[in-house]
Amino acid sequence: LYEAAAPTRQRVLEVWNCRAMASAEQSQRRADRLARAFERRSRWAMMREDRLARTLRRRETRAACQQDRAEVLKTRWQRWEAAIERVLNTWRRQESRCQELEHRQRERLAQEERRRFRVACKEMRRQQRRERDAKWRWMNRPGITMEDLMRR
């Protein structure tokens, strides 16, 4: 009986072996497919991460550039402001000097005018004194007559 069932057992073993091999191959293909899908998802994740990192680097670089540009503009503005301030200070000093020179000149002219006025007054007093002395001498001369007194 054992010998008679040998070909059937052999076929059953072959069928079972074929199914087991097919199942193993299917499991292997499924494992390969899952591994490929995992690799693909990993690549996509890494690409996404790289893209995000590049975007962040660009944003950081852009922010740093904008900050640098703002600092450059601020520095430029400070230089312009300093230059304008220097020009204004120079202009103020020159204006002050001009006003001081004009004041001195006006003061000199006023002083010169006062000096001329004093000299003119002094000369006028001398002239008046000479006239008074001449009149006194004329009136107090020894040979004066009434007609001379009336004439003057």
C-alpha positions as CSV (number, residue, x, y, z in Angstrom):
1,L,0.0,0.0,0.0
2,Y,2.8,2.3,0.9
3,E,4.4,1.6,-2.4
4,A,1.1,2.1,-4.3
5,A,0.6,5.5,-2.8
6,A,4.1,6.6,-3.6
7,P,3.3,8.3,-7.0
8,T,0.4,10.2,-5.4
9,R,2.5,11.2,-2.5
10,Q,5.1,12.3,-5.0
11,R,2.6,14.5,-6.9
12,V,1.2,15.9,-3.7
13,L,4.7,16.7,-2.6
14,E,5.4,18.4,-5.9
15,V,2.2,20.4,-5.8
16,W,2.9,21.4,-2.2
17,N,6.5,22.2,-3.2
18,C,5.3,24.3,-6.2
19,R,2.8,26.2,-4.0
20,A,5.4,26.7,-1.3
21,M,7.9,28.0,-4.0
22,A,5.2,30.2,-5.6
23,S,4.3,31.5,-2.2
24,A,7.9,32.2,-1.4
25,E,8.5,33.9,-4.7
26,Q,5.3,35.9,-4.2
27,S,6.5,36.9,-0.7
28,Q,9.9,37.8,-2.2
29,R,8.3,39.9,-5.0
30,R,6.1,41.6,-2.4
31,A,9.2,42.2,-0.2
32,D,11.1,43.6,-3.2
33,R,8.1,45.8,-4.2
34,L,7.8,47.1,-0.6
35,A,11.6,47.7,-0.4
36,R,11.4,49.6,-3.8
37,A,8.4,51.6,-2.5
38,F,10.3,52.3,0.8
39,E,13.3,53.4,-1.2
40,R,11.1,55.6,-3.5
41,R,9.4,57.2,-0.4
42,S,12.8,57.7,1.2
43,R,14.2,59.4,-2.0
44,W,11.1,61.6,-2.1
45,A,11.4,62.4,1.6
46,M,15.1,63.2,1.1
47,M,14.3,65.3,-2.0
48,R,11.6,67.1,-0.1
49,E,14.0,67.7,2.8
50,D,16.7,68.9,0.5
51,R,14.2,71.3,-1.2
52,L,13.1,72.6,2.2
53,A,16.7,73.0,3.3
54,R,17.5,74.9,0.1
55,T,14.4,77.1,0.6
56,L,15.4,77.8,4.2
57,R,19.0,78.5,3.1
58,R,17.6,80.9,0.4
59,R,15.4,82.6,2.9
60,E,18.2,82.9,5.4
61,T,20.5,84.1,2.7
62,R,17.9,86.6,1.4
63,A,17.2,87.8,5.0
64,A,20.9,88.1,5.6
65,C,21.3,90.0,2.3
66,Q,18.4,92.2,3.1
67,Q,19.9,92.8,6.5
68,D,23.3,93.5,5.0
69,R,21.6,95.8,2.4
70,A,19.7,97.6,5.2
71,E,23.0,98.0,7.1
72,V,24.7,99.3,3.9
73,L,21.8,101.7,3.3
74,K,21.9,102.7,6.9
75,T,25.7,103.2,6.6
76,R,25.3,105.1,3.4
77,W,22.6,107.3,5.0
78,Q,24.8,107.9,8.0
79,R,27.7,108.9,5.7
80,W,25.4,111.2,3.7
81,E,24.0,112.6,7.0
82,A,27.5,113.1,8.3
83,A,28.5,114.8,5.0
84,I,25.5,117.1,5.1
85,E,26.1,117.8,8.8
86,R,29.7,118.8,7.9
87,V,28.5,121.0,5.1
88,L,26.0,122.6,7.4
89,N,28.5,123.2,10.1
90,T,30.9,124.7,7.6
91,W,28.2,127.0,6.3
92,R,27.2,128.0,9.9
93,R,30.8,128.8,10.8
94,Q,31.2,130.8,7.6
95,E,27.9,132.6,8.3
96,S,29.0,133.3,11.8
97,R,32.3,134.7,10.6
98,C,30.6,136.8,8.0
99,Q,28.2,138.2,10.6
100,E,31.1,138.8,13.0
101,L,33.0,140.6,10.3
102,E,30.0,142.7,9.3
103,H,29.4,143.5,13.0
104,R,33.1,144.5,13.4
105,Q,32.9,146.6,10.2
106,R,29.7,148.3,11.4
107,E,31.3,148.9,14.8
108,R,34.4,150.3,13.1
109,L,32.3,152.6,10.9
110,A,30.3,153.8,13.9
111,Q,33.5,154.4,15.9
112,E,34.9,156.3,12.9
113,E,31.7,158.3,12.7
114,R,31.8,159.1,16.4
115,R,35.5,160.1,16.1
116,R,34.7,162.4,13.1
117,F,31.8,163.8,15.0
118,R,34.1,164.5,18.1
119,V,36.7,166.1,15.8
120,A,34.0,168.2,14.1
121,C,32.6,169.3,17.5
122,K,36.1,170.1,18.7
123,E,36.8,172.1,15.6
124,M,33.5,173.9,15.9
125,R,34.2,174.8,19.6
126,R,37.7,176.1,18.5
127,Q,36.1,178.1,15.8
128,Q,33.5,179.5,18.2
129,R,36.2,180.3,20.7
130,R,38.3,182.1,18.0
131,E,35.2,184.1,16.9
132,R,34.4,184.9,20.6
133,D,38.0,185.9,21.3
134,A,38.1,188.0,18.1
135,K,34.8,189.6,19.0
136,W,36.0,190.2,22.6
137,R,39.3,191.7,21.3
138,W,37.3,193.9,18.8
139,M,35.0,195.0,21.5
140,N,37.7,195.6,24.1
141,R,40.2,197.4,21.8
142,P,41.4,200.8,23.0
143,G,40.0,202.9,20.1
144,I,36.5,201.6,19.9
145,T,33.7,204.0,19.0
146,M,29.9,204.0,19.5
147,E,29.4,203.5,15.8
148,D,31.7,200.3,16.0
149,L,29.6,199.1,18.9
150,M,26.3,199.5,17.0
151,R,27.7,197.9,13.9
152,R,28.4,194.7,15.8
